Amino acid sequence: MRYLNGGIAGVALVLALACSDSTSSDGGGTKPPSQLNFLTLAPTAPDLCETSISFWAFRGVGVDTALQFPEPGDDCLGSREDFLRLKLDQASLKAYPDGTPIQFGDSVLITMSWVGNDSILFHLEPTGLLFDPAHPAELKIDYGEAGDDLDGDGDIDADDDSVERRLDIWRQPTLADDYQKVGIAKFEDLDEIEADLNGFSRYAIAY
């Protein structure tokens, strides 16, 4: 694992070369929260520049936004790096939570909130918002600030490598529901995990 500085260009390079440290999951499976180990940020992780952001998304207009950390040695007024990035293309929005189709030019207020205290746990609202399966929302999470001691036992060893191989994004439709594993792509050299989303709810990195 290493600290991410590469951004989109680094992801494109990994995709092009199909490096051996990239893995994928087809999703499937459910677990109650009590049976999941949620990945946590390291005690040395900087504070997020903001823990929640809201923006208007319009059908017919693409959106690309992120919750971010300050770069090492900088602050939130200077260089930043992504923690959670959400990207919609112009055709992503499909239906409001009540099932009403979203027409060209219609808008919806989207909120991205980090709700995990120290866990990598996010809530994307409005819950139940639907995306076109042919144009899903793209979620990318940088877990570099979790550090190298991924199992939290105080040392860095083969157990941490095993944890990294088992990491997935898990979705909880409502707070009363079990978590569902989401199909993902993972780039371990970049400390990144990605998923295509067809709807909004609560998401976490866990194993």
C-alpha positions in Angstrom: 0.0 0.0 0.0 1.1 3.6 -0.5 -0.3 7.1 0.0 -2.3 8.3 -3.0 -1.1 11.3 -5.0 -1.9 10.0 -8.5 -5.6 10.9 -9.0 -7.4 10.1 -12.2 -4.3 9.7 -14.3 -3.0 7.0 -11.9 -6.2 5.1 -12.1 -6.2 5.2 -15.9 -2.7 3.9 -16.0 -3.6 1.0 -13.7 -6.6 0.2 -15.8 -4.6 0.3 -19.0 -1.8 -2.0 -17.7 -4.1 -4.3 -15.8 -1.6 -4.5 -12.9 -1.5 -7.7 -10.8 -2.4 -5.7 -7.6 -5.9 -4.8 -8.9 -8.7 -7.0 -7.8 -12.4 -7.1 -8.3 -15.6 -8.4 -6.7 -18.9 -9.2 -8.3 -20.8 -8.3 -5.2 -23.5 -10.5 -3.6 -24.0 -11.7 0.0 -25.4 -10.0 3.0 -24.3 -9.5 6.6 -25.6 -7.8 9.7 -23.5 -4.9 11.0 -22.3 -7.1 13.9 -20.6 -9.5 11.5 -18.6 -6.9 9.6 -15.3 -5.3 10.4 -15.4 -1.7 9.3 -12.2 -0.2 8.1 -11.1 2.8 10.2 -9.0 5.8 9.7 -5.6 5.8 11.4 -5.2 8.0 14.5 -2.7 10.2 12.5 -5.3 10.9 9.7 -5.9 14.6 9.2 -9.4 16.1 9.7 -11.5 16.2 6.7 -11.9 19.7 5.2 -15.7 19.1 5.4 -17.7 16.1 6.7 -20.8 16.9 4.5 -21.4 18.6 1.2 -24.6 19.2 -0.7 -25.1 20.2 -4.4 -27.7 20.3 -7.0 -27.4 17.6 -9.8 -29.3 18.1 -13.0 -30.3 15.5 -15.6 -28.4 16.6 -18.7 -25.3 17.9 -16.8 -22.5 15.9 -15.4 -21.2 16.2 -11.8 -17.9 15.4 -10.3 -17.3 16.3 -6.6 -15.5 14.9 -3.5 -15.0 15.1 0.3 -11.3 15.8 0.8 -8.4 15.8 3.2 -5.7 18.5 3.1 -2.4 17.4 1.5 0.4 16.5 3.9 2.0 19.8 5.1 -0.9 21.9 3.7 -4.3 23.0 4.9 -7.8 23.1 3.4 -7.1 26.5 1.8 -4.3 24.9 -0.2 -3.8 21.5 -1.8 -6.3 18.7 -1.1 -6.6 15.0 -1.9 -9.8 13.0 -2.3 -11.4 10.8 0.4 -14.7 10.1 -1.3 -15.4 11.0 -4.9 -18.8 10.8 -6.6 -19.2 11.2 -10.4 -22.5 11.4 -12.4 -22.7 11.7 -16.1 -25.4 13.7 -17.8 -27.7 10.7 -18.1 -27.2 9.2 -14.6 -30.2 10.5 -12.9 -33.2 8.3 -13.5 -35.9 8.5 -10.8 -36.7 10.3 -7.5 -37.0 8.2 -4.4 -40.8 8.0 -4.9 -40.3 6.5 -8.4 -41.1 9.7 -10.4 -38.9 9.8 -13.5 -36.4 12.6 -13.6 -36.8 14.5 -16.9 -34.1 16.4 -18.8 -33.4 19.6 -17.0 -34.9 18.4 -13.7 -32.7 18.6 -10.6 -32.2 16.9 -7.2 -30.3 18.0 -4.1 -27.6 15.5 -3.3 -25.8 15.3 0.0 -22.7 13.3 0.7 -21.9 12.8 4.5 -19.2 11.0 6.4 -21.0 9.4 9.3 -18.5 6.9 10.5 -16.7 8.7 13.4 -13.4 6.9 12.6 -14.9 4.3 10.2 -15.0 4.7 6.5 -18.7 5.0 6.4 -20.8 7.4 4.3 -24.4 8.3 3.7 -25.5 9.4 0.3 -28.8 11.1 0.1 -31.6 11.3 -0.9 -32.0 7.6 0.1 -33.7 5.7 -2.7 -32.6 8.0 -5.5 -32.2 5.8 -8.6 -29.7 6.0 -11.5 -29.8 4.6 -15.0 -28.1 1.2 -14.9 -26.4 2.1 -18.2 -25.1 5.4 -16.7 -24.5 4.5 -13.0 -23.1 6.9 -10.4 -19.3 6.2 -9.9 -18.1 6.0 -6.3 -14.4 6.1 -5.6 -12.9 5.9 -2.1 -9.3 6.4 -1.2 -8.5 4.4 2.0 -4.9 5.5 2.2 -5.6 7.4 5.5 -6.5 4.1 7.1 -2.7 3.5 7.2 -0.9 0.1 6.9 -2.2 -1.5 10.2 -5.5 -2.4 8.6 -6.6 -4.9 11.3 -5.7 -2.4 14.1 -3.7 -4.8 16.1 -0.7 -2.5 16.5 1.7 -4.1 14.0 2.0 -4.3 10.2 2.3 -7.9 8.9 0.8 -10.4 6.5 -2.5 -10.2 8.4 -2.9 -6.6 7.1 -2.3 -7.8 3.5 -5.0 -10.4 4.0 -7.4 -7.7 5.2 -6.7 -5.6 2.2 -7.5 -8.4 -0.2 -10.8 -8.9 1.6 -12.0 -5.3 1.5 -15.2 -4.5 -0.2 -17.8 -1.7 -0.3 -20.9 -2.7 1.6 -24.3 -1.0 1.2 -27.0 -0.7 3.8 -30.4 0.3 2.2 -31.8 1.5 5.6 -30.5 1.5 9.1 -32.8 -1.5 9.9 -31.3 -3.6 7.1 -28.3 -5.9 6.8 -25.4 -4.8 4.7 -25.1 -6.0 1.1 -21.8 -6.5 -0.7 -21.3 -4.3 -3.8 -19.4 -5.3 -6.9 -16.1 -3.3 -6.8 -12.8 -2.8 -8.5 -9.8 -2.3 -6.1 -6.4 -0.9 -6.8 -4.2 -1.8 -3.9 -1.1 0.1 -5.0 -3.2 3.3 -5.1 -5.2 2.5 -1.9 -8.4 2.9 -3.9 -11.7 1.1 -4.1 -14.4 1.9 -6.7 -18.0 0.9 -7.4 -20.8 1.7 -9.8 -24.0 2.7 -7.9 -27.6 2.3 -9.1 -29.0 4.0 -6.1 -28.3 5.9 -2.9 -28.1 4.7 0.7 -25.4 4.1 3.3 -22.0 2.7 2.2 -18.9 1.5 4.1 -15.6 -0.2 3.4 -15.5 -3.4 5.5 -14.5 -7.1 5.5 
